[in-house]
Amino acid sequence: MASRKLLSLCMITKNDEKHLPNCLKNIKSFVDEIVIVDIGSRDSTIKIAEKAGAYVYKMEWDDDYSKAKNFCLDKANGRWILFIQANETISTEQLEKVPPLLDNPNVEGYLLHIDYCCKNYRIYSPVQSLRLFRNRKEYRYKYKAFERIPDEILGNIKDADIMVVQNDDYKLSMEFESLVSLLEEDLKQNMEDSYLQYMYGIELLNQKKYEESIAFFQRACKNVNFDYLFVPHLYKCLSWVFIYLKRYTEALDVLNDAIKLFPFYTDLLVLRGELYRQLNKYREAIQDLEKSLKVLKVPNLMVPIPEIDISIIIEILAEIHEQIFNYRKALDYYCQSYNLNNNHDIIYKIGELAKKVDCSQILEDILKIAMEQGDLQQLIILMDVYFQQRQYIKVLEQVEYLESLIGKSDQTESIKFFCYMMLGKVEDAKKHYVNIDKKSPFYSHMLLQRVERCWSNNEWQEAIQLMKEVDGIENIEPSIKRLYNSINSLFIKNEKNNILLSDQEYEIVIRLMKDFLWLGQKEKAQALLSLFLDIWKEEQCVELAEMWAEINDYKTIERIFLCISNKKNQLEFKQKIIEILLRCEYIESAEKLAGLGEYQQIEILEYVLWSKSLINKLEKWVEKVSKWNENIIPYELSVFENHTKPNKSLLEFYNSLRLTKKDMNENSFDIEDTELTNVKIHEKIGDIYIERGKKREAFFAYLKALQWDPLDKVLQEKMINVFNENSSEFYNFLKQGCLKLEGTWFKYKKEFINYIQGITYFKNQQFEKALSYFLKIKEYETLSSITIAYIISSLWIVEKEEQADKWLKKQNEIFKILSLCLKIYKNYILDVLDKAYQQYPYSELIMIEKQRVLNSKY
């Protein structure tokens, strides 16, 4: 046995002269023997194999791949077997990973990664990648097609982290047909075999017979042993089909069960995340995807390893965050994905989002790295991104740099021409087209740009002459000529000739409208819109309206919206355009758009729009009130808070209450704390009682604190949380009148009691009930300024603004009352946004709006 070979390369061949030399080229020096079983080659396959030093055995083909492979195993002398196909190759770098794997005494087999040539349209089982395993007599293949060594025989399989590249071959489609035929024969003989049911389900899936595939996958799940290698992938396939067919409940049931069984197979988490995404359950989608990232970052021995790469998961997360307007988070994820796989197409997304969140430095950093590495493709994409953002000076700088690397070309001249034209530097632009050959496609491109420039400059005669030249150039497509002639007739003769637009023509019209708007020529952009609006597809209307949202042209936005009949498209339109309007602070236009057509819940944007609208309304109210009295200065309103320091006895009580036995032994009294106020002392006492389960005492302490600062938002919430646990008991406690008043806000216990009841309802947004409690004070009692402020605020919120104004006008201290009202409104807005964040805890927009309100001038 000591002389036994270490590694045998085993192959089944048939007419493989095309691929076999390349297959054996790298691998010969890494194996100890090559064993080939030929099943009927009529070309030079056998000669090539023998020349390479292979042991070649001929076998009469009996429609049984397991029989052929087992025959190959019988002839192999190595302690390890490596099976590959003739149309597959393994690079030298990958082959160097093999020897250490063979030294592991605890592993029986390894999975290799197969880069299938037709991966884009076929699903494969991970079982088919079990290519490297020990050569034992008991390890034998089973089934005529999609052969496998049963898991109950061969266990302890690991991942090899070795890539096998499969080359394209015209024979593959024919082979798959014959494999399916053999699979059907196997199924007839083994109807309850879960592996065969699973494999047939995959083949039905590849044939897009989705309903039929479900039946086989479900039968496989009923019979399967959960320790089998293919089971995680079985559940993945079944859940995917359910998702594809939009049978979401069944998909979720399958995924929930599978994730419990295979928590480290992160493809299941990713699929459930995609399912939640389709159901608009973004919180759950994000949680699943983030969890999958955490699992993947921790090494584990899961086989088969998940197929969905970390960079793909990160990109999916980026797409979801972008979809829900979390642009900063989306930008961060796109950058992570780009750093992992260097996908140049992601740069466009990075550029788009960097502009939205005003973070141009990210592009600058990518540009710097691209220049250091001399990455031409990346530099060209970056230049295109800057071009789309109309940073023409930046583009010209990049063109100069590119020309220093690759020299001048018609393309670089064309780019410089367009930049100078858009910058209004016509003479500089001319220098870059005079030397271009008229037969060059770039000359045609620049000619059309010259026509566009004539339109923007109202140079109609020159436009007519240039269009004659356009009509005579053969390499300009007839449809493009027709489009430019239609636009030319529109501007010069006011003739409208509606034409159907191809995707290319659609992009031209969109660009032209954006150019006209950028140049401040709104009328020409609207003329183009009139020409093509009737033939626009509904799904294109969002992109069409975005440019008008950025300049706050509500009438045009409304006009485009009214062309949409599909409710789903209407909702998407509202959400995307309202987000732009809000980002640009066009609040009134956003309100109008939200009210267009049938009411539709716009989710996160509903809260942000409400907050911005209310603040906008408050600003107008303050402006109106300021006209009543010259001493009222809008936006310079202070908050009146009592910061009276606590007396010594209260501090001693607080310290004695909070000290543990250990503290008392160490004599750690702290009665000289200069930072504590009466408000904070009572609040801390209440917190201590809450920790000890003494709710009545805590309620009493919070009431004391609220007498010193009745507008403290956190204090109000703490008091209400305790009150709501047993409202009747605490209400009776209030009516007993045993509470001694402190502070300077309240003079009468009854007023304070009603105030507490009122803010309880106010915080729960029951404003009419709150108002009834605030107004319960008897006429002979003088109301405190804080109660008056709540009365006015409640009236204003329930849209009784005239009554609110009357109350405010009657006050001697309008400045103080107004300040308190604004603080109440601010807390009210924050309360609503807090609830919104509980509903949408993933929302960047709500967090930004909360911060904006916190930082507001009020």
C-alpha positions in Angstrom: 0.0 0.0 0.0 2.9 2.4 0.6 3.6 2.5 -3.1 0.1 3.4 -3.9 -0.4 6.6 -5.9 -1.8 9.6 -4.1 -4.1 11.3 -6.7 -5.9 9.8 -9.7 -7.5 12.1 -12.3 -10.6 10.3 -13.7 -12.5 11.2 -16.8 -15.3 9.9 -19.0 -14.8 11.0 -22.6 -16.6 10.9 -25.9 -15.6 12.9 -29.0 -13.7 15.5 -26.8 -10.8 16.3 -29.1 -11.7 20.0 -29.0 -11.3 20.4 -25.3 -9.1 17.6 -24.0 -5.7 19.0 -24.7 -6.5 22.2 -22.8 -8.0 20.3 -20.0 -4.9 18.1 -19.4 -2.4 20.9 -20.1 -2.2 22.3 -16.5 -3.4 19.3 -14.5 -0.9 16.6 -15.7 1.9 17.7 -13.3 -0.4 17.8 -10.3 -1.8 14.2 -10.5 -0.1 10.9 -10.2 -2.1 9.1 -12.9 -4.8 9.9 -15.5 -7.5 7.3 -15.9 -9.9 7.8 -18.9 -12.9 5.7 -19.8 -14.0 6.4 -23.3 -17.6 5.6 -24.2 -17.5 5.7 -27.9 -15.3 8.5 -29.4 -15.0 8.6 -33.2 -12.5 11.5 -33.3 -8.9 11.7 -32.0 -9.9 11.9 -28.3 -8.2 8.5 -27.4 -4.9 9.4 -29.3 -4.7 12.8 -27.4 -5.3 11.0 -24.1 -2.7 8.3 -24.7 -0.2 11.0 -25.9 -0.7 12.8 -22.6 0.2 9.6 -20.7 -3.3 8.6 -19.7 -4.5 5.0 -19.1 -7.4 4.7 -21.6 -10.1 2.1 -21.3 -12.9 1.7 -23.8 -16.4 0.9 -22.6 -19.5 0.2 -24.5 -22.0 2.9 -23.6 -25.0 1.5 -21.7 -26.9 4.7 -21.0 -25.5 4.7 -17.4 -23.1 7.3 -16.2 -22.7 5.7 -12.8 -21.6 2.4 -14.4 -19.0 4.4 -16.4 -17.7 6.3 -13.4 -17.6 3.2 -11.2 -15.6 1.4 -14.0 -13.2 4.3 -13.9 -12.9 4.0 -10.1 -12.1 0.3 -10.5 -9.1 1.2 -12.7 -7.8 4.0 -10.6 -4.9 3.3 -8.2 -4.8 6.6 -6.3 -5.8 7.1 -2.7 -7.7 10.1 -3.9 -9.9 10.6 -6.9 -10.4 13.8 -8.9 -13.2 13.7 -11.4 -13.4 16.4 -14.1 -15.0 16.7 -17.6 -13.0 17.1 -20.8 -14.5 20.6 -21.3 -13.4 21.8 -17.9 -10.1 23.4 -16.8 -8.5 24.2 -13.4 -5.9 26.9 -13.3 -2.4 26.3 -11.9 -3.1 28.7 -9.0 -6.2 26.7 -8.1 -4.4 23.3 -8.5 -1.8 24.4 -6.0 -4.5 24.2 -3.3 -5.0 20.5 -3.8 -2.0 18.8 -2.1 -2.7 20.2 1.4 -6.3 19.0 1.1 -5.2 15.5 0.6 -3.2 15.5 3.9 -6.3 16.1 6.0 -7.1 12.8 7.7 -10.6 13.9 8.9 -12.1 14.6 5.4 -13.6 12.1 3.0 -14.5 14.4 0.1 -14.4 17.9 -1.1 -16.8 20.1 -3.1 -15.3 22.1 -5.9 -16.9 25.3 -7.3 -18.0 24.7 -10.9 -18.2 27.8 -13.1 -20.8 26.5 -15.5 -20.7 27.9 -19.0 -24.5 28.1 -19.2 -24.9 29.2 -15.6 -27.1 32.2 -16.7 -30.0 30.0 -17.6 -29.6 26.7 -15.7 -29.8 25.7 -12.1 -27.4 23.0 -10.8 -27.3 20.9 -7.7 -24.2 21.3 -5.4 -24.0 17.5 -5.4 -22.6 17.7 -8.9 -19.6 19.6 -7.6 -18.4 16.6 -5.4 -15.4 15.9 -7.5 -12.5 15.1 -5.0 -12.9 12.2 -2.6 -11.0 9.2 -1.2 -10.8 6.1 -3.3 -12.6 3.5 -1.2 -14.3 0.4 -2.5 -17.6 1.3 -0.8 -17.7 4.7 -2.6 -19.8 3.9 -5.7 -22.0 6.1 -7.9 -25.7 5.5 -8.1 -28.3 6.3 -10.8 -28.0 6.4 -14.6 -28.0 10.2 -14.8 -27.0 13.0 -12.3 -25.1 10.3 -10.7 -24.1 10.6 -7.0 -22.4 8.8 -4.2 -25.1 8.5 -1.5 -24.5 10.6 1.6 -25.1 7.7 3.9 -22.0 6.1 2.4 -19.7 9.1 1.9 -19.8 11.6 4.8 -17.6 14.4 6.3 -17.5 16.5 3.1 -15.8 19.9 3.1 -15.5 22.8 0.7 -12.2 22.9 -1.2 -12.4 26.6 -2.3 -11.2 25.5 -5.8 -12.8 26.8 -9.0 -13.3 24.6 -12.0 -14.1 26.5 -15.2 -16.4 24.8 -17.7 -16.0 25.8 -21.3 -18.9 26.3 -23.7 -19.8 23.4 -25.9 -22.5 23.0 -28.6 -23.1 19.4 -27.3 -24.3 20.5 -23.9 -28.0 21.1 -24.8 -28.1 17.7 -26.4 -26.5 16.1 -23.4 -29.0 17.7 -21.0 -31.9 16.2 -23.1 -30.4 12.8 -22.8 -29.7 13.2 -19.1 -33.3 14.2 -18.4 -34.5 11.1 -20.3 -32.2 8.9 -18.2 -33.4 10.7 -15.0 -37.0 9.9 -15.9 -36.0 6.2 -16.2 -34.4 6.3 -12.8 -37.5 7.9 -11.3 -39.7 5.1 -12.7 -37.6 2.6 -10.9 -37.2 4.7 -7.7 -40.4 6.7 -7.3 -39.9 7.6 -3.7 -36.2 8.6 -4.0 -35.9 12.1 -2.6 -32.7 12.9 -4.5 -34.3 11.9 -7.9 -37.4 13.9 -7.1 -35.2 16.9 -6.2 -33.1 16.6 -9.4 -36.2 16.2 -11.6 -37.7 19.3 -9.9 -34.6 21.2 -10.9 -34.9 20.1 -14.5 -38.5 21.1 -14.6 -37.4 24.4 -13.1 -34.8 24.8 -15.9 -37.6 24.1 -18.4 -39.7 26.9 -16.7 -42.3 24.3 -15.7 -42.7 26.0 -12.3 -45.9 24.4 -11.0 -44.8 20.9 -12.0 -41.4 21.5 -10.3 -43.1 22.4 -7.0 -44.8 19.0 -6.8 -41.5 17.1 -7.1 -39.7 19.4 -4.6 -42.5 19.0 -2.1 -42.4 15.2 -2.5 -38.6 15.3 -2.0 -39.0 17.3 1.2 -41.4 14.8 2.7 -39.1 11.8 2.1 -35.7 13.4 2.7 -33.0 12.8 5.3 -32.0 16.3 6.6 -28.4 15.2 6.7 -28.2 14.8 2.9 -25.9 17.2 1.1 -28.5 18.5 -1.3 -31.3 19.3 1.2 -30.5 23.0 1.9 -30.5 23.6 -1.9 -33.7 21.7 -2.2 -35.4 24.1 0.2 -33.8 27.0 -1.6 -35.3 25.8 -5.0 -38.7 25.2 -3.6 -38.9 28.6 -1.9 -37.6 30.4 -5.0 -40.3 28.9 -7.2 -43.0 30.0 -4.7 -41.5 33.5 -4.6 -41.4 33.6 -8.4 -45.0 32.6 -8.6 -45.9 35.1 -5.9 -47.2 32.4 -3.6 -45.7 34.3 -0.7 -47.3 32.6 2.2 -46.1 29.2 1.1 -42.6 30.6 0.3 -42.4 32.1 3.8 -43.5 28.8 5.5 -40.8 26.9 3.5 -38.1 29.4 4.3 -38.9 29.6 8.0 -38.7 25.9 8.3 -35.5 25.7 6.3 -33.7 28.5 8.2 -34.3 26.7 11.4 -32.8 23.5 9.9 -29.9 25.2 8.2 -29.1 28.5 9.9 -25.7 28.8 8.2 -27.0 28.4 4.7 -27.4 32.1 4.1 -28.9 31.8 0.7 -32.2 31.0 2.6 -31.9 34.2 4.6 -31.2 36.2 1.4 -34.3 34.7 -0.3 -36.4 35.5 2.7 -35.1 39.0 2.6 -36.1 39.2 -1.1 -39.5 37.9 -0.2 -40.0 40.5 2.5 -38.8 43.1 0.0 -41.5 42.1 -2.4 -44.0 42.4 0.4 -42.7 45.9 1.3 -41.6 44.6 4.7 -38.4 46.4 4.5 -37.5 46.1 8.2 -37.6 42.3 8.0 -35.8 42.3 4.7 -32.9 44.4 6.0 -32.7 42.3 9.2 -32.4 39.0 7.2 -29.8 40.4 4.8 -27.7 42.0 7.6 -27.9 38.7 9.5 -26.7 36.8 6.4 -23.7 39.1 6.2 -22.8 38.5 9.9 -23.1 34.7 9.4 -20.9 34.8 6.3 -18.2 36.8 8.0 -17.8 34.1 10.7 -16.0 31.0 9.4 -18.1 27.8 9.5 -18.0 24.4 8.0 -21.3 24.5 6.2 -21.5 22.4 3.0 -22.7 23.2 0.5 -21.5 26.7 1.0 -24.0 29.4 0.0 -23.9 30.5 -3.6 -24.8 34.1 -3.0 -21.7 36.1 -2.5 -21.2 38.8 0.2 -20.8 41.5 -2.4 -24.2 40.6 -4.0 -25.9 40.7 -0.6 -24.4 44.1 0.1 -25.6 45.3 -3.3 -29.1 44.0 -2.6 -29.1 45.9 0.7 -28.0 49.0 -1.2 -30.9 48.6 -3.6 -33.4 48.3 -0.8 -32.1 51.3 1.1 -32.2 53.3 -2.2 -35.8 52.1 -2.8 -36.8 53.4 0.7 -34.9 56.7 0.2 -32.1 55.8 2.7 -29.6 57.4 0.3 -26.7 57.7 2.7 -27.0 54.0 3.8 -27.4 53.0 0.2 -24.3 54.9 -0.8 -22.3 53.2 1.9 -23.4 49.8 0.8 -22.7 50.5 -2.9 -19.2 51.6 -1.9 -18.7 48.4 0.1 -19.9 46.3 -2.8 -17.6 48.2 -5.2 -14.6 47.7 -3.0 -15.3 44.0 -2.8 -15.8 43.2 -6.5 -14.7 46.3 -8.3 -17.8 46.3 -10.5 -17.4 49.4 -12.5 -21.1 49.7 -13.2 -21.7 50.5 -9.5 -19.8 53.8 -10.0 -22.9 55.2 -11.7 -25.0 54.4 -8.6 -22.3 55.9 -6.4 -22.2 59.0 -8.5 -26.0 59.4 -8.5 -26.3 59.0 -4.7 -23.3 61.0 -3.9 -25.0 63.9 -5.7 -28.2 63.4 -3.7 -26.5 63.5 -0.3 -24.0 66.1 -1.3 -20.9 63.9 -0.8 -18.7 64.5 -3.9 -15.6 63.5 -2.0 -16.5 59.8 -2.6 -16.1 60.2 -6.3 -12.9 62.2 -5.9 -11.5 59.3 -3.9 -12.4 56.7 -6.5 -11.0 59.0 -9.2 -7.7 59.3 -7.3 -7.3 55.5 -7.0 -8.2 55.1 -10.7 -5.5 57.6 -11.7 -3.0 55.9 -9.5 -3.8 52.5 -11.0 -4.1 53.8 -14.5 -7.5 52.0 -14.8 -8.8 53.4 -18.1 -12.2 51.7 -18.0 -12.8 53.2 -14.5 -11.6 56.6 -15.6 -13.9 56.6 -18.6 -16.9 55.7 -16.4 -16.0 58.4 -13.9 -15.8 60.9 -16.7 -19.3 59.8 -17.9 -20.6 60.2 -14.3 -19.2 63.8 -14.1 -20.6 64.4 -17.6 -24.1 63.3 -16.5 -23.8 65.7 -13.5 -22.9 68.5 -15.9 -19.5 69.0 -14.3 -18.1 69.9 -17.7 -14.9 71.5 -16.3 -14.2 68.3 -14.5 -14.8 66.3 -17.6 -12.4 68.5 -19.7 -9.8 67.9 -17.0 -10.3 64.1 -17.3 -10.2 64.1 -21.1 -6.8 65.9 -21.0 -5.6 63.3 -18.6 -6.9 60.4 -20.7 -5.3 61.9 -23.8 -2.0 62.0 -21.9 -2.3 58.2 -21.5 -3.8 57.1 -24.8 -3.5 60.1 -27.1 -6.1 62.1 -28.9 -9.0 60.5 -30.7 -12.2 61.4 -32.4 -14.0 60.3 -29.3 -12.1 62.6 -26.9 -12.5 65.5 -29.4 -16.2 64.8 -29.5 -16.4 65.0 -25.7 -14.5 68.2 -25.5 -16.7 69.7 -28.3 -19.8 68.9 -26.3 -18.5 70.3 -23.0 -17.5 73.6 -24.6 -20.8 73.8 -26.4 -22.7 73.3 -23.1 -20.4 75.9 -21.4 -21.3 78.4 -24.1 -17.8 78.5 -25.5 -18.7 78.0 -29.1 -15.3 79.1 -30.5 -13.4 76.7 -28.3 -15.9 74.0 -29.4 -15.3 74.6 -33.1 -11.6 73.7 -32.7 -12.6 70.2 -31.9 -14.7 69.3 -34.9 -13.0 70.9 -37.9 -10.5 68.1 -38.2 -12.9 65.2 -37.8 -13.5 63.1 -40.9 -17.1 63.5 -42.1 -17.4 59.8 -42.4 -16.6 59.3 -38.7 -19.6 58.5 -36.5 -18.2 61.1 -34.1 -18.7 63.8 -36.8 -22.3 62.8 -37.0 -22.6 62.9 -33.3 -21.1 66.5 -33.2 -23.3 67.6 -36.1 -26.4 66.7 -34.2 -25.1 68.5 -31.2 -24.6 71.6 -33.3 -28.2 71.4 -34.4 -29.2 71.2 -30.7 -27.1 74.3 -30.0 -28.8 76.2 -32.7 -32.2 75.3 -31.2 -31.1 76.6 -27.8 -29.7 79.8 -29.4 -32.7 80.4 -31.6 -30.4 80.2 -34.7 -33.2 78.8 -36.9 -31.6 79.4 -40.3 -28.4 77.6 -39.4 -30.5 74.8 -37.9 -32.3 74.3 -41.2 -28.9 74.2 -43.1 -27.4 71.7 -40.6 -30.5 69.5 -40.8 -30.0 69.3 -44.6 -26.5 68.0 -43.9 -27.9 65.6 -41.3 -30.3 64.2 -43.9 -27.4 63.5 -46.3 -25.2 61.5 -43.9 -25.7 57.8 -44.3 -24.4 56.6 -40.9 -27.1 58.5 -39.0 -30.1 56.1 -38.6 -33.3 57.1 -40.4 -35.3 57.1 -37.1 -32.9 59.6 -35.6 -33.2 61.8 -38.7 -37.0 61.6 -38.4 -36.8 62.6 -34.7 -34.6 65.6 -35.3 -36.7 66.7 -38.2 -39.8 66.5 -36.1 -38.2 68.6 -33.3 -36.9 71.1 -35.9 -40.4 71.5 -37.3 -41.8 71.9 -33.9 -39.4 74.8 -33.0 -39.4 76.6 -36.4 -42.9 75.9 -37.8 -44.8 74.9 -34.6 -45.7 71.7 -36.4 -46.5 68.7 -34.2 -45.8 65.3 -35.7 -46.3 62.6 -33.0 -44.0 59.6 -33.6 -43.4 56.4 -31.6 -40.1 56.5 -29.8 -37.6 53.7 -29.6 -35.6 53.4 -26.4 -32.7 55.3 -28.0 -35.0 58.1 -29.2 -36.6 58.3 -25.8 -33.2 58.9 -24.2 -32.4 61.7 -26.7 -35.7 63.5 -25.9 -35.1 63.2 -22.1 -31.6 64.5 -22.5 -32.8 67.4 -24.7 -35.4 68.4 -22.1 -32.8 68.3 -19.3 -30.4 70.4 -21.4 -33.1 73.0 -22.1 -34.0 73.2 -18.4 -30.4 73.4 -17.4 -30.0 76.3 -19.8 -33.0 78.0 -18.4 -35.2 77.5 -21.5 -38.2 76.0 -19.9 -40.6 76.8 -22.8 -38.6 74.6 -25.2 -38.6 71.8 -22.7 -42.3 72.1 -22.4 -42.7 72.2 -26.2 -40.9 68.8 -26.4 -43.1 67.5 -23.6 -46.2 68.5 -25.6 -44.9 66.7 -28.6 -44.3 63.4 -27.0 -46.3 63.2 -23.8 -49.3 61.4 -25.4 -47.0 58.5 -26.5 -45.0 58.2 -23.3 -45.2 54.9 -21.5 -46.6 55.1 -18.0 -43.4 53.6 -16.4 -41.4 56.3 -18.0 -43.4 59.1 -16.4 -41.3 59.1 -13.2 -38.1 59.9 -15.0 -39.9 62.4 -17.1 -41.3 64.2 -14.0 -38.1 64.2 -12.0 -36.5 67.0 -14.0 -39.6 69.2 -13.5 -39.7 68.4 -9.7 -36.2 69.7 -9.4 -37.3 73.1 -10.7 -40.7 73.0 -8.8 -42.9 73.1 -11.8 -46.0 71.7 -10.2 -48.3 72.2 -13.2 -46.1 70.1 -15.5 -45.8 67.4 -12.8 -49.6 67.3 -12.5 -49.9 67.1 -16.2 -47.6 64.1 -16.4 -49.4 62.4 -13.4 -52.7 62.7 -15.1 -51.4 60.6 -18.0 -51.0 57.6 -15.6 -54.0 55.3 -15.1 -52.4 52.4 -13.3 -52.8 52.8 -9.6 -49.5 51.1 -8.8 -47.7 53.4 -11.2 -49.5 56.4 -9.7 -48.2 55.4 -6.2 -44.7 54.9 -7.4 -44.8 58.3 -9.2 -46.1 60.1 -6.1 -43.5 58.5 -3.8 -40.5 59.3 -6.0 -41.5 62.8 -7.0 -42.7 63.8 -3.5 -39.3 62.7 -2.2 -37.5 65.0 -4.7 -39.9 67.9 -3.8 -39.3 67.4 -0.1 -35.5 67.1 -0.5 -35.6 70.4 -2.4 -38.0 71.9 0.3 -40.9 72.4 -2.2 -43.4 71.6 0.5 -46.5 73.1 -1.0 -46.0 71.2 -4.3 -45.5 68.0 -2.4 -48.8 68.5 -0.6 -50.6 69.2 -3.8 -49.2 66.1 -5.5 -50.0 63.9 -2.5 -53.7 65.0 -2.9 -53.9 64.3 -6.6 -56.2 61.5 -7.7 -57.4 58.8 -5.3 -55.8 58.9 -1.8 -52.8 56.5 -1.5 -50.7 55.9 1.5 -47.2 57.0 0.8 -45.7 55.4 3.9 -42.5 57.0 5.2 -43.0 60.1 3.1 -46.5 60.6 4.7 -44.8 61.5 8.0 -42.0 63.6 6.6 -44.4 65.5 4.5 -46.7 66.0 7.5 -43.8 67.3 9.6 -42.5 69.7 7.0 -46.0 70.9 6.2 -46.8 71.6 9.9 -43.5 73.5 10.4 -44.2 75.4 7.3 -47.7 76.3 8.6 -46.2 77.2 12.0 -43.8 79.6 10.4 -46.6 81.4 8.6 -48.5 81.5 12.0 -45.6 83.1 13.8 -45.2 85.6 10.9 -48.9 86.5 11.3 -48.8 86.8 15.1 -45.6 89.0 14.9 -47.7 91.6 13.1 -49.9 92.0 16.1 -47.2 93.4 18.3 -43.9 94.9 17.2 -42.1 93.4 20.2 -42.6 89.9 19.0 -39.6 88.8 16.9 -40.2 85.7 14.8 -37.7 82.9 15.2 -36.0 84.4 18.2 -38.2 82.7 20.8 -36.8 81.4 24.0 -37.9 78.4 26.2 -38.7 79.2 29.8 -37.4 76.4 32.0 -36.9 76.6 35.8 -33.5 75.4 36.8 -33.9 76.1 40.6 -31.4 74.1 42.6 -32.7 71.6 45.1 -32.4 72.2 48.8 -30.1 70.1 51.0 -32.8 67.9 52.5 -34.0 66.8 49.0 -30.5 66.0 48.0 -29.9 64.0 51.2 -33.1 62.1 50.6 -32.1 61.3 47.0 -28.6 60.2 48.0 -30.0 58.0 50.8 -32.5 56.5 48.4 -29.9 55.6 45.7 -27.1 54.3 48.0 -26.6 50.5 48.2 -25.2 48.9 51.3 -21.8 48.8 49.7 -22.0 52.6 49.0 -23.0 53.3 52.7 -20.0 51.3 53.9 -17.8 53.5 51.7 -19.5 56.7 53.0 -20.0 57.7 49.4 -22.6 60.5 50.0 -22.9 63.1 47.2 -24.9 66.0 48.5 -22.8 68.7 46.9 -23.8 67.8 43.3 -23.9 71.2 41.6 -25.4 70.0 38.3 -28.6 68.7 39.7 -31.8 70.7 39.6 -35.2 70.1 41.2 -36.4 68.7 37.9 -33.5 66.2 37.7 -33.6 65.2 41.3 -37.3 64.3 41.2 -36.9 62.5 37.9 -34.0 60.5 39.3 -36.0 59.6 42.4 -38.9 58.4 40.1 -36.5 56.3 38.1 -35.2 54.6 41.3 -38.7 53.8 42.3 -39.5 52.4 38.9 -36.4 50.1 39.2 -37.8 48.9 42.6 -41.3 48.3 41.3 -42.8 51.1 43.4 -45.1 52.7 40.7 -47.1 54.9 43.0 -44.0 56.5 44.5 -42.5 56.9 41.0 -45.7 58.6 39.7 -45.6 61.0 42.7 -41.9 61.9 41.9 -42.6 62.5 38.2 -45.5 64.8 39.1 -43.2 66.7 41.4 -40.7 67.0 38.5 -43.3 68.2 36.1 -44.3 71.0 38.4 -40.8 72.4 37.8 -40.7 71.8 34.1 -44.1 70.9 32.7 -42.9 70.8 29.1 -40.2 68.2 29.5 -41.0 65.6 26.8 -39.2 62.7 28.5 -40.7 63.5 31.9 -44.2 63.6 30.3 -43.6 60.2 28.7 -42.4 58.6 32.0 -45.4 59.9 33.9 -47.9 58.8 31.3 -46.3 55.3 31.0 -46.8 54.8 34.8 -50.3 56.4 34.7 -51.5 54.2 31.8 -50.6 51.0 33.8 -53.4 51.8 36.3 -55.1 55.0 35.2 -58.1 54.8 37.6 -55.9 54.3 40.7 -53.6 57.2 39.8 -56.5 59.4 38.8 -58.0 58.8 42.3 -54.7 59.6 43.8 -54.7 62.9 41.9 -58.2 63.8 43.1 -57.3 63.2 46.7 -55.3 66.4 46.5 -52.5 65.3 48.7 -49.9 66.6 46.3 -48.1 69.7 47.5 -47.4 72.2 44.7 -43.9 73.2 44.0 -42.2 75.5 41.5 -43.7 78.7 39.9 -45.8 77.3 37.1 -49.0 76.3 38.9 -50.9 78.1 41.6 -53.9 75.8 42.0 -53.9 72.0 42.6 -57.1 71.6 40.5 -55.4 73.2 37.5 -52.4 71.0 37.9 -54.6 67.9 38.2 -56.5 68.8 35.0 -53.2 69.7 33.3 -51.9 66.2 34.0 -55.1 64.7 32.7 -55.0 67.0 29.7 -51.4 66.2 28.6 -52.1 62.5 29.0 -54.8 62.8 26.3 -52.7 65.3 24.3 -49.7 62.9 24.2 -52.1 60.2 22.9 -53.2 62.7 20.2 -56.8 62.9 21.6 -56.8 66.7 21.4 -60.6 67.3 21.9 -60.5 65.4 25.2 -57.3 67.1 26.2 -58.9 70.5 25.5 -61.9 69.6 27.7 -59.5 69.0 30.7 -57.5 72.2 30.1 -60.7 74.2 30.1 -62.1 72.7 33.3 -60.5 75.4 35.5 -63.1 77.6 37.1 -63.5 81.1 35.9 -62.3 82.8 39.1 -59.0 80.9 39.0 -56.2 82.4 37.0 -54.8 80.1 34.4 -51.1 79.5 34.2 -49.3 80.4 31.0 -48.5 76.7 30.4 -52.2 75.7 30.5 -53.1 78.7 28.2 -50.4 77.5 25.8 -51.9 74.0 25.7 -55.4 75.4 25.2 -54.2 77.4 22.2 -52.1 74.5 20.9 -55.0 72.1 21.1 -57.3 74.5 19.3 -54.8 75.1 16.6 -54.1 71.4 16.1 -57.8 70.6 15.7 -58.0 73.4 13.1 -59.9 75.9 15.3 -57.3 78.6 14.5 -59.6 81.6 14.9 -60.4 80.5 18.5 -56.7 79.9 19.1 -55.9 83.4 17.8 -58.6 84.9 20.1 -57.0 83.2 23.1 -53.6 84.4 22.2 -54.6 88.0 21.6 -56.2 88.2 25.1 -52.9 87.4 26.8 -50.6 90.0 28.3 -47.5 87.9 27.7 -48.0 87.0 24.0 -44.3 86.5 23.6 -44.1 84.0 26.4 -47.3 82.1 25.4 -46.2 81.9 21.8 -42.8 80.5 22.9 -44.5 77.8 25.0 -46.9 77.0 22.1 -44.0 76.4 19.7 -42.3 74.2 22.2 -45.5 72.2 22.6 -45.8 71.9 18.8 -42.2 70.8 18.6 -42.8 68.0 21.1 -46.0 67.1 19.3 -44.1 66.7 16.0 -41.4 64.7 17.7 -44.0 62.4 19.3 -45.5 61.6 15.9 -42.1 61.1 14.3 -41.1 58.8 17.2 -44.2 56.7 16.5 -43.3 56.8 12.8 -39.8 55.5 13.6 -41.2 52.7 15.6 -43.2 51.7 12.5 -40.2 52.3 10.1 -37.1 51.9 12.3 -34.9 51.6 9.2 -35.9 55.0 7.8 -33.1 57.4 7.3 -35.7 60.1 6.2 -37.5 60.0 9.5 -34.3 60.2 11.5 -33.1 63.2 9.4 -36.5 64.9 9.9 -36.4 64.3 13.7 -33.0 65.8 13.8 -34.1 68.8 11.7 -37.0 69.4 14.1 -34.7 69.1 17.2 -32.4 71.6 15.6 -35.1 74.0 14.5 -35.2 77.6 15.7 -38.1 76.8 18.0 
